[in-house]
Amino acid sequence: MLSYEEILERALLAAAETLDLEEAAESAGEEPLADSDGEPTEVREVQSLSDAGFMTTDHGVVIRLTDGREFTLSLKQYR
């Protein structure tokens, strides 16, 4: 049986894989993200923290963008 963290991690993976950064920026009334050459920044890769090689027991995802930036989302239960 999967834990809450594992189920949430899988949901984040699925959501991040279909994330359209240009559409998200436009719906927020902002300019789309762009790299230094003016090219649109997109999600290049999404992995769980463990699959990405993070040395942690936490669950979460790492999102890598086409401009080289990386972001992590970690799940921590507090109640």
PDB file of N, CA, C and O in Angstrom:
ATOM      1  N   MET A   1       0.850  -1.185   0.000  1.00  0.00           N
ATOM      2  CA  MET A   1       0.000   0.000   0.000  1.00  0.00           C
ATOM      3  C   MET A   1       0.890   1.241   0.000  1.00  0.00           C
ATOM      4  O   MET A   1       1.833   1.342   0.784  1.00  0.00           O
ATOM      5  N   LEU A   2       0.579   2.176  -0.885  1.00  0.00           N
ATOM      6  CA  LEU A   2       1.359   3.407  -0.980  1.00  0.00           C
ATOM      7  C   LEU A   2       1.029   4.352   0.167  1.00  0.00           C
ATOM      8  O   LEU A   2      -0.101   4.396   0.654  1.00  0.00           O
ATOM      9  N   SER A   3       2.033   5.103   0.586  1.00  0.00           N
ATOM     10  CA  SER A   3       1.826   6.114   1.622  1.00  0.00           C
ATOM     11  C   SER A   3       1.212   7.360   0.991  1.00  0.00           C
ATOM     12  O   SER A   3       1.180   7.496  -0.232  1.00  0.00           O
ATOM     13  N   TYR A   4       0.731   8.259   1.832  1.00  0.00           N
ATOM     14  CA  TYR A   4       0.205   9.529   1.340  1.00  0.00           C
ATOM     15  C   TYR A   4       1.269  10.272   0.539  1.00  0.00           C
ATOM     16  O   TYR A   4       0.987  10.834  -0.519  1.00  0.00           O
ATOM     17  N   GLU A   5       2.501  10.267   1.061  1.00  0.00           N
ATOM     18  CA  GLU A   5       3.585  10.972   0.384  1.00  0.00           C
ATOM     19  C   GLU A   5       3.860  10.396  -0.998  1.00  0.00           C
ATOM     20  O   GLU A   5       4.110  11.140  -1.946  1.00  0.00           O
ATOM     21  N   GLU A   6       3.813   9.069  -1.113  1.00  0.00           N
ATOM     22  CA  GLU A   6       4.059   8.428  -2.402  1.00  0.00           C
ATOM     23  C   GLU A   6       2.958   8.743  -3.411  1.00  0.00           C
ATOM     24  O   GLU A   6       3.241   8.966  -4.588  1.00  0.00           O
ATOM     25  N   ILE A   7       1.721   8.761  -2.962  1.00  0.00           N
ATOM     26  CA  ILE A   7       0.609   9.093  -3.848  1.00  0.00           C
ATOM     27  C   ILE A   7       0.701  10.551  -4.280  1.00  0.00           C
ATOM     28  O   ILE A   7       0.511  10.861  -5.456  1.00  0.00           O
ATOM     29  N   LEU A   8       0.990  11.450  -3.339  1.00  0.00           N
ATOM     30  CA  LEU A   8       1.136  12.865  -3.685  1.00  0.00           C
ATOM     31  C   LEU A   8       2.315  13.084  -4.627  1.00  0.00           C
ATOM     32  O   LEU A   8       2.236  13.902  -5.544  1.00  0.00           O
ATOM     33  N   GLU A   9       3.399  12.364  -4.406  1.00  0.00           N
ATOM     34  CA  GLU A   9       4.558  12.470  -5.287  1.00  0.00           C
ATOM     35  C   GLU A   9       4.174  12.069  -6.712  1.00  0.00           C
ATOM     36  O   GLU A   9       4.553  12.749  -7.666  1.00  0.00           O
ATOM     37  N   ARG A  10       3.442  10.995  -6.863  1.00  0.00           N
ATOM     38  CA  ARG A  10       3.015  10.552  -8.196  1.00  0.00           C
ATOM     39  C   ARG A  10       2.098  11.572  -8.854  1.00  0.00           C
ATOM     40  O   ARG A  10       2.170  11.790 -10.064  1.00  0.00           O
ATOM     41  N   ALA A  11       1.230  12.201  -8.051  1.00  0.00           N
ATOM     42  CA  ALA A  11       0.345  13.236  -8.590  1.00  0.00           C
ATOM     43  C   ALA A  11       1.151  14.448  -9.053  1.00  0.00           C
ATOM     44  O   ALA A  11       0.863  15.018 -10.105  1.00  0.00           O
ATOM     45  N   LEU A  12       2.159  14.845  -8.273  1.00  0.00           N
ATOM     46  CA  LEU A  12       3.022  15.967  -8.669  1.00  0.00           C
ATOM     47  C   LEU A  12       3.795  15.650  -9.945  1.00  0.00           C
ATOM     48  O   LEU A  12       3.936  16.509 -10.816  1.00  0.00           O
ATOM     49  N   LEU A  13       4.291  14.432 -10.057  1.00  0.00           N
ATOM     50  CA  LEU A  13       5.004  14.023 -11.265  1.00  0.00           C
ATOM     51  C   LEU A  13       4.100  14.158 -12.490  1.00  0.00           C
ATOM     52  O   LEU A  13       4.509  14.711 -13.512  1.00  0.00           O
ATOM     53  N   ALA A  14       2.886  13.657 -12.384  1.00  0.00           N
ATOM     54  CA  ALA A  14       1.957  13.703 -13.515  1.00  0.00           C
ATOM     55  C   ALA A  14       1.601  15.147 -13.870  1.00  0.00           C
ATOM     56  O   ALA A  14       1.547  15.504 -15.047  1.00  0.00           O
ATOM     57  N   ALA A  15       1.360  15.970 -12.860  1.00  0.00           N
ATOM     58  CA  ALA A  15       0.989  17.366 -13.118  1.00  0.00           C
ATOM     59  C   ALA A  15       2.149  18.149 -13.725  1.00  0.00           C
ATOM     60  O   ALA A  15       1.949  18.926 -14.660  1.00  0.00           O
ATOM     61  N   ALA A  16       3.347  17.954 -13.207  1.00  0.00           N
ATOM     62  CA  ALA A  16       4.504  18.714 -13.683  1.00  0.00           C
ATOM     63  C   ALA A  16       4.897  18.312 -15.103  1.00  0.00           C
ATOM     64  O   ALA A  16       5.401  19.145 -15.857  1.00  0.00           O
ATOM     65  N   GLU A  17       4.679  17.059 -15.480  1.00  0.00           N
ATOM     66  CA  GLU A  17       5.034  16.602 -16.828  1.00  0.00           C
ATOM     67  C   GLU A  17       4.186  17.278 -17.900  1.00  0.00           C
ATOM     68  O   GLU A  17       4.623  17.399 -19.045  1.00  0.00           O
ATOM     69  N   THR A  18       2.993  17.716 -17.550  1.00  0.00           N
ATOM     70  CA  THR A  18       2.111  18.353 -18.524  1.00  0.00           C
ATOM     71  C   THR A  18       2.037  19.866 -18.315  1.00  0.00           C
ATOM     72  O   THR A  18       1.194  20.534 -18.914  1.00  0.00           O
ATOM     73  N   LEU A  19       2.900  20.399 -17.481  1.00  0.00           N
ATOM     74  CA  LEU A  19       2.890  21.819 -17.162  1.00  0.00           C
ATOM     75  C   LEU A  19       3.320  22.657 -18.360  1.00  0.00           C
ATOM     76  O   LEU A  19       4.383  22.426 -18.937  1.00  0.00           O
ATOM     77  N   ASP A  20       2.506  23.616 -18.724  1.00  0.00           N
ATOM     78  CA  ASP A  20       2.813  24.552 -19.808  1.00  0.00           C
ATOM     79  C   ASP A  20       3.143  25.888 -19.150  1.00  0.00           C
ATOM     80  O   ASP A  20       2.242  26.620 -18.742  1.00  0.00           O
ATOM     81  N   LEU A  21       4.429  26.208 -19.047  1.00  0.00           N
ATOM     82  CA  LEU A  21       4.859  27.415 -18.342  1.00  0.00           C
ATOM     83  C   LEU A  21       4.364  28.681 -19.018  1.00  0.00           C
ATOM     84  O   LEU A  21       4.041  29.656 -18.340  1.00  0.00           O
ATOM     85  N   GLU A  22       4.300  28.682 -20.340  1.00  0.00           N
ATOM     86  CA  GLU A  22       3.823  29.858 -21.064  1.00  0.00           C
ATOM     87  C   GLU A  22       2.354  30.116 -20.733  1.00  0.00           C
ATOM     88  O   GLU A  22       1.961  31.254 -20.473  1.00  0.00           O
ATOM     89  N   GLU A  23       1.560  29.076 -20.744  1.00  0.00           N
ATOM     90  CA  GLU A  23       0.141  29.194 -20.432  1.00  0.00           C
ATOM     91  C   GLU A  23      -0.058  29.631 -18.974  1.00  0.00           C
ATOM     92  O   GLU A  23      -0.928  30.454 -18.688  1.00  0.00           O
ATOM     93  N   ALA A  24       0.736  29.089 -18.064  1.00  0.00           N
ATOM     94  CA  ALA A  24       0.626  29.460 -16.651  1.00  0.00           C
ATOM     95  C   ALA A  24       0.956  30.931 -16.441  1.00  0.00           C
ATOM     96  O   ALA A  24       0.273  31.615 -15.679  1.00  0.00           O
ATOM     97  N   ALA A  25       1.995  31.423 -17.105  1.00  0.00           N
ATOM     98  CA  ALA A  25       2.372  32.831 -16.980  1.00  0.00           C
ATOM     99  C   ALA A  25       1.280  33.728 -17.543  1.00  0.00           C
ATOM    100  O   ALA A  25       0.919  34.733 -16.930  1.00  0.00           O
ATOM    101  N   GLU A  26       0.757  33.369 -18.703  1.00  0.00           N
ATOM    102  CA  GLU A  26      -0.288  34.175 -19.326  1.00  0.00           C
ATOM    103  C   GLU A  26      -1.551  34.225 -18.482  1.00  0.00           C
ATOM    104  O   GLU A  26      -2.188  35.274 -18.391  1.00  0.00           O
ATOM    105  N   SER A  27      -1.927  33.103 -17.860  1.00  0.00           N
ATOM    106  CA  SER A  27      -3.133  33.098 -17.028  1.00  0.00           C
ATOM    107  C   SER A  27      -2.939  33.928 -15.764  1.00  0.00           C
ATOM    108  O   SER A  27      -3.913  34.366 -15.152  1.00  0.00           O
ATOM    109  N   ALA A  28      -1.680  34.146 -15.369  1.00  0.00           N
ATOM    110  CA  ALA A  28      -1.380  35.000 -14.214  1.00  0.00           C
ATOM    111  C   ALA A  28      -1.171  36.455 -14.637  1.00  0.00           C
ATOM    112  O   ALA A  28      -0.874  37.313 -13.805  1.00  0.00           O
ATOM    113  N   GLY A  29      -1.330  36.726 -15.940  1.00  0.00           N
ATOM    114  CA  GLY A  29      -1.143  38.075 -16.438  1.00  0.00           C
ATOM    115  C   GLY A  29       0.308  38.497 -16.533  1.00  0.00           C
ATOM    116  O   GLY A  29       0.618  39.688 -16.498  1.00  0.00           O
ATOM    117  N   GLU A  30       1.203  37.518 -16.652  1.00  0.00           N
ATOM    118  CA  GLU A  30       2.645  37.780 -16.707  1.00  0.00           C
ATOM    119  C   GLU A  30       3.201  37.402 -18.075  1.00  0.00           C
ATOM    120  O   GLU A  30       2.572  36.672 -18.841  1.00  0.00           O
ATOM    121  N   GLU A  31       4.386  37.910 -18.361  1.00  0.00           N
ATOM    122  CA  GLU A  31       5.097  37.539 -19.579  1.00  0.00           C
ATOM    123  C   GLU A  31       5.624  36.113 -19.419  1.00  0.00           C
ATOM    124  O   GLU A  31       5.999  35.715 -18.315  1.00  0.00           O
ATOM    125  N   PRO A  32       5.658  35.345 -20.500  1.00  0.00           N
ATOM    126  CA  PRO A  32       6.214  33.989 -20.424  1.00  0.00           C
ATOM    127  C   PRO A  32       7.684  34.014 -20.024  1.00  0.00           C
ATOM    128  O   PRO A  32       8.398  34.974 -20.313  1.00  0.00           O
ATOM    129  N   LEU A  33       8.127  32.962 -19.365  1.00  0.00           N
ATOM    130  CA  LEU A  33       9.530  32.828 -18.995  1.00  0.00           C
ATOM    131  C   LEU A  33      10.352  32.627 -20.255  1.00  0.00           C
ATOM    132  O   LEU A  33       9.923  31.948 -21.188  1.00  0.00           O
ATOM    133  N   ALA A  34      11.535  33.222 -20.277  1.00  0.00           N
ATOM    134  CA  ALA A  34      12.407  33.088 -21.444  1.00  0.00           C
ATOM    135  C   ALA A  34      13.854  32.990 -20.982  1.00  0.00           C
ATOM    136  O   ALA A  34      14.222  33.520 -19.934  1.00  0.00           O
ATOM    137  N   ASP A  35      14.672  32.301 -21.782  1.00  0.00           N
ATOM    138  CA  ASP A  35      16.090  32.201 -21.460  1.00  0.00           C
ATOM    139  C   ASP A  35      16.817  33.458 -21.931  1.00  0.00           C
ATOM    140  O   ASP A  35      16.179  34.394 -22.413  1.00  0.00           O
ATOM    141  N   SER A  36      18.126  33.489 -21.800  1.00  0.00           N
ATOM    142  CA  SER A  36      18.909  34.684 -22.148  1.00  0.00           C
ATOM    143  C   SER A  36      18.851  35.022 -23.635  1.00  0.00           C
ATOM    144  O   SER A  36      19.128  36.157 -24.023  1.00  0.00           O
ATOM    145  N   ASP A  37      18.493  34.043 -24.471  1.00  0.00           N
ATOM    146  CA  ASP A  37      18.357  34.285 -25.916  1.00  0.00           C
ATOM    147  C   ASP A  37      16.934  34.668 -26.311  1.00  0.00           C
ATOM    148  O   ASP A  37      16.647  34.874 -27.490  1.00  0.00           O
ATOM    149  N   GLY A  38      16.050  34.761 -25.328  1.00  0.00           N
ATOM    150  CA  GLY A  38      14.662  35.099 -25.609  1.00  0.00           C
ATOM    151  C   GLY A  38      13.791  33.922 -25.987  1.00  0.00           C
ATOM    152  O   GLY A  38      12.615  34.095 -26.307  1.00  0.00           O
ATOM    153  N   GLU A  39      14.361  32.715 -25.953  1.00  0.00           N
ATOM    154  CA  GLU A  39      13.590  31.511 -26.272  1.00  0.00           C
ATOM    155  C   GLU A  39      12.697  31.152 -25.084  1.00  0.00           C
ATOM    156  O   GLU A  39      13.110  31.325 -23.937  1.00  0.00           O
ATOM    157  N   PRO A  40      11.490  30.658 -25.333  1.00  0.00           N
ATOM    158  CA  PRO A  40      10.595  30.278 -24.237  1.00  0.00           C
ATOM    159  C   PRO A  40      11.215  29.180 -23.367  1.00  0.00           C
ATOM    160  O   PRO A  40      11.813  28.232 -23.876  1.00  0.00           O
ATOM    161  N   THR A  41      11.065  29.322 -22.079  1.00  0.00           N
ATOM    162  CA  THR A  41      11.536  28.313 -21.142  1.00  0.00           C
ATOM    163  C   THR A  41      10.430  27.289 -20.936  1.00  0.00           C
ATOM    164  O   THR A  41       9.276  27.641 -20.689  1.00  0.00           O
ATOM    165  N   GLU A  42      10.796  26.024 -21.039  1.00  0.00           N
ATOM    166  CA  GLU A  42       9.840  24.937 -20.886  1.00  0.00           C
ATOM    167  C   GLU A  42      10.369  23.922 -19.886  1.00  0.00           C
ATOM    168  O   GLU A  42      11.549  23.933 -19.534  1.00  0.00           O
ATOM    169  N   VAL A  43       9.486  23.047 -19.435  1.00  0.00           N
ATOM    170  CA  VAL A  43       9.894  21.943 -18.567  1.00  0.00           C
ATOM    171  C   VAL A  43      10.627  20.931 -19.440  1.00  0.00           C
ATOM    172  O   VAL A  43      10.077  20.440 -20.426  1.00  0.00           O
ATOM    173  N   ARG A  44      11.863  20.624 -19.076  1.00  0.00           N
ATOM    174  CA  ARG A  44      12.668  19.659 -19.830  1.00  0.00           C
ATOM    175  C   ARG A  44      12.535  18.260 -19.255  1.00  0.00           C
ATOM    176  O   ARG A  44      12.473  17.279 -19.995  1.00  0.00           O
ATOM    177  N   GLU A  45      12.491  18.171 -17.907  1.00  0.00           N
ATOM    178  CA  GLU A  45      12.481  16.854 -17.263  1.00  0.00           C
ATOM    179  C   GLU A  45      11.864  16.974 -15.879  1.00  0.00           C
ATOM    180  O   GLU A  45      12.039  17.977 -15.187  1.00  0.00           O
ATOM    181  N   VAL A  46      11.142  15.936 -15.491  1.00  0.00           N
ATOM    182  CA  VAL A  46      10.559  15.852 -14.158  1.00  0.00           C
ATOM    183  C   VAL A  46      10.874  14.469 -13.616  1.00  0.00           C
ATOM    184  O   VAL A  46      10.632  13.463 -14.283  1.00  0.00           O
ATOM    185  N   GLN A  47      11.414  14.420 -12.403  1.00  0.00           N
ATOM    186  CA  GLN A  47      11.728  13.131 -11.770  1.00  0.00           C
ATOM    187  C   GLN A  47      11.388  13.206 -10.290  1.00  0.00           C
ATOM    188  O   GLN A  47      11.315  14.288  -9.709  1.00  0.00           O
ATOM    189  N   SER A  48      11.181  12.039  -9.690  1.00  0.00           N
ATOM    190  CA  SER A  48      11.061  11.996  -8.238  1.00  0.00           C
ATOM    191  C   SER A  48      12.443  12.308  -7.665  1.00  0.00           C
ATOM    192  O   SER A  48      13.455  12.156  -8.350  1.00  0.00           O
ATOM    193  N   LEU A  49      12.478  12.734  -6.431  1.00  0.00           N
ATOM    194  CA  LEU A  49      13.768  13.038  -5.804  1.00  0.00           C
ATOM    195  C   LEU A  49      14.672  11.814  -5.796  1.00  0.00           C
ATOM    196  O   LEU A  49      15.871  11.924  -6.055  1.00  0.00           O
ATOM    197  N   SER A  50      14.107  10.651  -5.501  1.00  0.00           N
ATOM    198  CA  SER A  50      14.936   9.437  -5.452  1.00  0.00           C
ATOM    199  C   SER A  50      15.454   9.063  -6.835  1.00  0.00           C
ATOM    200  O   SER A  50      16.618   8.683  -6.969  1.00  0.00           O
ATOM    201  N   ASP A  51      14.615   9.163  -7.871  1.00  0.00           N
ATOM    202  CA  ASP A  51      15.062   8.844  -9.227  1.00  0.00           C
ATOM    203  C   ASP A  51      16.111   9.830  -9.729  1.00  0.00           C
ATOM    204  O   ASP A  51      16.946   9.484 -10.564  1.00  0.00           O
ATOM    205  N   ALA A  52      16.066  11.065  -9.216  1.00  0.00           N
ATOM    206  CA  ALA A  52      17.029  12.087  -9.628  1.00  0.00           C
ATOM    207  C   ALA A  52      18.338  11.990  -8.853  1.00  0.00           C
ATOM    208  O   ALA A  52      19.263  12.764  -9.096  1.00  0.00           O
ATOM    209  N   GLY A  53      18.421  11.041  -7.919  1.00  0.00           N
ATOM    210  CA  GLY A  53      19.667  10.812  -7.195  1.00  0.00           C
ATOM    211  C   GLY A  53      19.840  11.635  -5.931  1.00  0.00           C
ATOM    212  O   GLY A  53      20.941  11.692  -5.384  1.00  0.00           O
ATOM    213  N   PHE A  54      18.774  12.278  -5.452  1.00  0.00           N
ATOM    214  CA  PHE A  54      18.879  13.038  -4.207  1.00  0.00           C
ATOM    215  C   PHE A  54      19.049  12.079  -3.042  1.00  0.00           C
ATOM    216  O   PHE A  54      18.348  11.073  -2.938  1.00  0.00           O
ATOM    217  N   MET A  55      19.985  12.404  -2.177  1.00  0.00           N
ATOM    218  CA  MET A  55      20.261  11.573  -1.005  1.00  0.00           C
ATOM    219  C   MET A  55      19.344  12.004   0.136  1.00  0.00           C
ATOM    220  O   MET A  55      19.762  12.697   1.063  1.00  0.00           O
ATOM    221  N   THR A  56      18.083  11.577   0.046  1.00  0.00           N
ATOM    222  CA  THR A  56      17.096  11.954   1.046  1.00  0.00           C
ATOM    223  C   THR A  56      16.052  10.859   1.149  1.00  0.00           C
ATOM    224  O   THR A  56      15.855  10.086   0.211  1.00  0.00           O
ATOM    225  N   THR A  57      15.397  10.796   2.272  1.00  0.00           N
ATOM    226  CA  THR A  57      14.266   9.883   2.423  1.00  0.00           C
ATOM    227  C   THR A  57      12.953  10.615   2.172  1.00  0.00           C
ATOM    228  O   THR A  57      11.881  10.013   2.237  1.00  0.00           O
ATOM    229  N   ASP A  58      13.036  11.923   1.881  1.00  0.00           N
ATOM    230  CA  ASP A  58      11.841  12.710   1.590  1.00  0.00           C
ATOM    231  C   ASP A  58      11.266  12.315   0.230  1.00  0.00           C
ATOM    232  O   ASP A  58      11.976  11.818  -0.644  1.00  0.00           O
ATOM    233  N   HIS A  59       9.985  12.546   0.079  1.00  0.00           N
ATOM    234  CA  HIS A  59       9.335  12.370  -1.210  1.00  0.00           C
ATOM    235  C   HIS A  59       9.163  13.744  -1.836  1.00  0.00           C
ATOM    236  O   HIS A  59       9.052  14.745  -1.128  1.00  0.00           O
ATOM    237  N   GLY A  60       9.142  13.792  -3.146  1.00  0.00           N
ATOM    238  CA  GLY A  60       8.973  15.047  -3.856  1.00  0.00           C
ATOM    239  C   GLY A  60       9.447  14.903  -5.273  1.00  0.00           C
ATOM    240  O   GLY A  60       9.718  13.798  -5.743  1.00  0.00           O
ATOM    241  N   VAL A  61       9.550  16.036  -5.962  1.00  0.00           N
ATOM    242  CA  VAL A  61       9.951  16.016  -7.366  1.00  0.00           C
ATOM    243  C   VAL A  61      11.002  17.090  -7.631  1.00  0.00           C
ATOM    244  O   VAL A  61      11.087  18.095  -6.925  1.00  0.00           O
ATOM    245  N   VAL A  62      11.792  16.848  -8.662  1.00  0.00           N
ATOM    246  CA  VAL A  62      12.713  17.853  -9.175  1.00  0.00           C
ATOM    247  C   VAL A  62      12.236  18.188 -10.589  1.00  0.00           C
ATOM    248  O   VAL A  62      11.949  17.304 -11.395  1.00  0.00           O
ATOM    249  N   ILE A  63      12.160  19.485 -10.862  1.00  0.00           N
ATOM    250  CA  ILE A  63      11.727  19.966 -12.170  1.00  0.00           C
ATOM    251  C   ILE A  63      12.904  20.680 -12.812  1.00  0.00           C
ATOM    252  O   ILE A  63      13.423  21.651 -12.261  1.00  0.00           O
ATOM    253  N   ARG A  64      13.325  20.203 -13.973  1.00  0.00           N
ATOM    254  CA  ARG A  64      14.446  20.808 -14.701  1.00  0.00           C
ATOM    255  C   ARG A  64      13.887  21.547 -15.918  1.00  0.00           C
ATOM    256  O   ARG A  64      13.088  21.007 -16.682  1.00  0.00           O
ATOM    257  N   LEU A  65      14.327  22.789 -16.075  1.00  0.00           N
ATOM    258  CA  LEU A  65      13.842  23.628 -17.168  1.00  0.00           C
ATOM    259  C   LEU A  65      14.862  23.689 -18.292  1.00  0.00           C
ATOM    260  O   LEU A  65      16.038  23.383 -18.094  1.00  0.00           O
ATOM    261  N   THR A  66      14.403  24.086 -19.477  1.00  0.00           N
ATOM    262  CA  THR A  66      15.277  24.153 -20.641  1.00  0.00           C
ATOM    263  C   THR A  66      16.344  25.230 -20.516  1.00  0.00           C
ATOM    264  O   THR A  66      17.337  25.193 -21.242  1.00  0.00           O
ATOM    265  N   ASP A  67      16.164  26.194 -19.609  1.00  0.00           N
ATOM    266  CA  ASP A  67      17.191  27.233 -19.428  1.00  0.00           C
ATOM    267  C   ASP A  67      18.247  26.828 -18.402  1.00  0.00           C
ATOM    268  O   ASP A  67      19.115  27.631 -18.060  1.00  0.00           O
ATOM    269  N   GLY A  68      18.180  25.577 -17.903  1.00  0.00           N
ATOM    270  CA  GLY A  68      19.178  25.067 -16.977  1.00  0.00           C
ATOM    271  C   GLY A  68      18.800  25.168 -15.512  1.00  0.00           C
ATOM    272  O   GLY A  68      19.499  24.612 -14.665  1.00  0.00           O
ATOM    273  N   ARG A  69      17.730  25.850 -15.189  1.00  0.00           N
ATOM    274  CA  ARG A  69      17.313  25.966 -13.786  1.00  0.00           C
ATOM    275  C   ARG A  69      16.662  24.679 -13.322  1.00  0.00           C
ATOM    276  O   ARG A  69      16.050  23.945 -14.098  1.00  0.00           O
ATOM    277  N   GLU A  70      16.817  24.428 -12.017  1.00  0.00           N
ATOM    278  CA  GLU A  70      16.205  23.253 -11.407  1.00  0.00           C
ATOM    279  C   GLU A  70      15.484  23.677 -10.143  1.00  0.00           C
ATOM    280  O   GLU A  70      15.962  24.529  -9.394  1.00  0.00           O
ATOM    281  N   PHE A  71      14.325  23.071  -9.916  1.00  0.00           N
ATOM    282  CA  PHE A  71      13.531  23.350  -8.728  1.00  0.00           C
ATOM    283  C   PHE A  71      13.129  22.025  -8.090  1.00  0.00           C
ATOM    284  O   PHE A  71      12.886  21.040  -8.787  1.00  0.00           O
ATOM    285  N   THR A  72      13.061  22.009  -6.778  1.00  0.00           N
ATOM    286  CA  THR A  72      12.583  20.821  -6.085  1.00  0.00           C
ATOM    287  C   THR A  72      11.346  21.177  -5.279  1.00  0.00           C
ATOM    288  O   THR A  72      11.239  22.265  -4.714  1.00  0.00           O
ATOM    289  N   LEU A  73      10.426  20.243  -5.242  1.00  0.00           N
ATOM    290  CA  LEU A  73       9.254  20.326  -4.398  1.00  0.00           C
ATOM    291  C   LEU A  73       9.316  19.137  -3.463  1.00  0.00           C
ATOM    292  O   LEU A  73       9.281  17.989  -3.907  1.00  0.00           O
ATOM    293  N   SER A  74       9.407  19.404  -2.173  1.00  0.00           N
ATOM    294  CA  SER A  74       9.492  18.327  -1.184  1.00  0.00           C
ATOM    295  C   SER A  74       8.184  18.230  -0.417  1.00  0.00           C
ATOM    296  O   SER A  74       7.549  19.237  -0.104  1.00  0.00           O
ATOM    297  N   LEU A  75       7.798  17.000  -0.122  1.00  0.00           N
ATOM    298  CA  LEU A  75       6.592  16.761   0.657  1.00  0.00           C
ATOM    299  C   LEU A  75       6.993  16.460   2.097  1.00  0.00           C
ATOM    300  O   LEU A  75       7.809  15.575   2.355  1.00  0.00           O
ATOM    301  N   LYS A  76       6.418  17.198   3.016  1.00  0.00           N
ATOM    302  CA  LYS A  76       6.670  16.979   4.427  1.00  0.00           C
ATOM    303  C   LYS A  76       5.341  16.993   5.159  1.00  0.00           C
ATOM    304  O   LYS A  76       4.590  17.964   5.062  1.00  0.00           O
ATOM    305  N   GLN A  77       5.044  15.943   5.880  1.00  0.00           N
ATOM    306  CA  GLN A  77       3.823  15.890   6.659  1.00  0.00           C
ATOM    307  C   GLN A  77       4.064  16.582   7.992  1.00  0.00           C
ATOM    308  O   GLN A  77       5.058  16.309   8.665  1.00  0.00           O
ATOM    309  N   TYR A  78       3.168  17.465   8.372  1.00  0.00           N
ATOM    310  CA  TYR A  78       3.357  18.147   9.651  1.00  0.00           C
ATOM    311  C   TYR A  78       2.213  17.910  10.607  1.00  0.00           C
ATOM    312  O   TYR A  78       2.293  18.353  11.753  1.00  0.00           O
ATOM    313  N   ARG A  79       1.168  17.246  10.208  1.00  0.00           N
ATOM    314  CA  ARG A  79       0.116  16.852  11.134  1.00  0.00           C
ATOM    315  C   ARG A  79      -0.267  15.422  10.898  1.00  0.00           C
ATOM    316  O   ARG A  79      -1.145  14.896  11.582  1.00  0.00           O
TER     317      ARG A  79
END
